[in-house]
């Protein structure tokens, strides 16, 4: 081995897996890490990867590269000698050496055993046939993927976490999948029977066939696996059999070295084995009678082990209550602690809603929460887990506890702001990008971040839907303390000027092109960036209607191709239905289009129209052409502009209706469609205060009353639900239309790009909006007039234009010209 | 001219500060050709290093393109993601000859769209 003259102590790690390397990573973070030179032996040919994510690789959600934790460069940079494809076969405690399969013998001062676990393999005949594999490492996944390409039928044996994820992955890869499980219900160690049955029902609907109460007798076949024979006579044919019935700690080496072993390698609270120079972590260990299969306690072990290696004599490993979740898209399962009452002194409280697929059960013992099983909605899982860990008395919350955090705390007067210090590191903050509290805090501290945009850039937290922005800001304040900068909000990093300053400059200096704006304000990048280009393009459209020419290259793809890009690269098409009204002819046309273009999903939207989902890009002009022939135009479902005007049937049909809400909705939509706005805009008109059109959570809502029309503004039904502020009550439809146009124009002229009406009004105040629209009749009329003028240029149906050939390059790939 | 250089038509086929995806693929993977505001051309695999987003649908600014899925900014010259993101998408050779764009595809497996 190299570095033989290195005088430092030698730490040898057996096992290049998650537990061993996490311990090394933790060690490297410590000041004393330098006392060791480190050698790592791995039996697999790969660098260190995230084994938990193998199911995502199988399902095609991630590539092998994406689950690598540490690259070879990382080992080099940290001076770690990595020996792959060479398993240690012997530990010689007498002379403190280890010997590898290839015959390499190295001396150690400290030894870390992290040999993990092996798949459980009961003595079933046929296990060694080709076409039978476990689900443990990359080689297994490769086998399964190869089988999925050439074969059709897979059988997974084992209905626990691992088996279900394997079954789902193979299903995603196009195989027909059956799952054999010994017990009557799935995941019986984590779920009670009710939740297990709901899980089975959901997966059954997704096309996995279940054989529960199924004891495998034999895997049949001569040259290759052909099927699974169950003891009760049932037979399941298979080309691929995946054995996933469990794991057992890999203790062979330790046993042979005469370390104390039981089910696993026995360790004390300091992660030492019975030999004080030899440590062990991960799935191979047994601590106070427990063995481990989930990652959270193993991370804790790694931390303790690293501290001990570095000389800390205080660090102790404590087993905490654990939670389980299942990585199957769209199936939400959470389980922690006791699954059911252990005796009559325990209480079970259950909430079950079969039609919505919801199930919640909590188990109480002596006034404390000791178990929770959640199915369908797992949002409160971490909250329950924390209560279990804190062992706090929850008697006062007893009646409300099962309904979840929001309800329980609303009733208790306890503030809902999270306690970050107590929050576990693995609590997910950003659901879109899967970023946990621990990652955010450690990145803020390591990179000395001091603003939200930096946190977004480095961690991706709150960089997608933005729902968690408030939490991330609060975490930033928590983690960075006083170091948070109160940054001026500029348009983007290309400029030091704010949105308002740029907008005023555009008007005052009569700047009419993006180049002119960037030059006048000394933009740092000549062509701007993806943030400022769409903003400037909108500000110029708004400021100079009819003069400024829209730059499609400065628009996000949805607005450029006038359809919503979906996650698989197809598009959705939503034709306008004025006020939610349609006709038999339109419905015929939609049906014909869906059939002609093989559109897989047709859905009624929340905005009272019909969404055609899964349209191929090259089919878009054809789809629009056919819809256009039936008189339909773009619903702008992709646009920062007017989306829908939702209505109820109103006085024409409804016995409660006070005015013609449908008719008014159609008039509003006809007036406002096609306009570009800072963000999307939704209207609604309800025919009476029963408010069936949900007007009180729209950007502008109208609620009809006997005396006229109540106009409400600034509502939002999205992430942060905000109820509208009342603006004014008027007597006639004409007044409603004038207010609507004026409100649209005020929002268009004064809100920042990407600011919905709700945060805009929250920023400027409803009193300001009233001052401009209600108290200033002349100003209102002028705003309304400016809106109508801009609509002269905006109300062009983009679909008709594109069906006629405009921007054809957007909808076709570029062909090669035949070789000359 | 080597047969590995494929003529993909005139520069004007690609919008200024825009991109197109090709019918041709490179080793089975999609290819995007970009035209900057300065009329330079570049080609990259049409897969963001992050989640394989279609870079040809992104906004082109200077010599960068922003992925439409999660706004990673990718350099057109070297295919590298701008910091703090890390990753590279493979750049491919392109050249302009007599106003036509040629792209170098070593083992071009033609797939007519």
Boltz contact constraints between the chains, C-beta under 6 A:
constraints:
  - contact:
      token1: [A, 457]
      token2: [B, 84]
      max_distance: 6.0
  - contact:
      token1: [A, 458]
      token2: [B, 84]
      max_distance: 6.0
  - contact:
      token1: [A, 527]
      token2: [B, 37]
      max_distance: 6.0
  - contact:
      token1: [A, 527]
      token2: [B, 61]
      max_distance: 6.0
  - contact:
      token1: [A, 527]
      token2: [B, 62]
      max_distance: 6.0
  - contact:
      token1: [A, 528]
      token2: [B, 61]
      max_distance: 6.0
  - contact:
      token1: [A, 529]
      token2: [B, 61]
      max_distance: 6.0
  - contact:
      token1: [A, 530]
      token2: [B, 59]
      max_distance: 6.0
  - contact:
      token1: [A, 530]
      token2: [B, 66]
      max_distance: 6.0
  - contact:
      token1: [A, 553]
      token2: [B, 17]
      max_distance: 6.0
  - contact:
      token1: [A, 553]
      token2: [B, 18]
      max_distance: 6.0
  - contact:
      token1: [A, 557]
      token2: [B, 57]
      max_distance: 6.0
  - contact:
      token1: [A, 557]
      token2: [B, 68]
      max_distance: 6.0
  - contact:
      token1: [A, 813]
      token2: [B, 21]
      max_distance: 6.0
  - contact:
      token1: [A, 813]
      token2: [B, 22]
      max_distance: 6.0
  - contact:
      token1: [A, 813]
      token2: [B, 23]
      max_distance: 6.0
  - contact:
      token1: [A, 813]
      token2: [B, 113]
      max_distance: 6.0
  - contact:
      token1: [A, 814]
      token2: [B, 8]
      max_distance: 6.0
  - contact:
      token1: [A, 814]
      token2: [B, 13]
      max_distance: 6.0
  - contact:
      token1: [A, 814]
      token2: [B, 20]
      max_distance: 6.0
  - contact:
      token1: [A, 814]
      token2: [B, 22]
      max_distance: 6.0
  - contact:
      token1: [A, 815]
      token2: [B, 23]
      max_distance: 6.0
  - contact:
      token1: [A, 816]
      token2: [B, 6]
      max_distance: 6.0
  - contact:
      token1: [A, 816]
      token2: [B, 8]
      max_distance: 6.0
  - contact:
      token1: [A, 816]
      token2: [B, 24]
      max_distance: 6.0
  - contact:
      token1: [A, 817]
      token2: [B, 7]
      max_distance: 6.0
  - contact:
      token1: [A, 817]
      token2: [B, 9]
      max_distance: 6.0
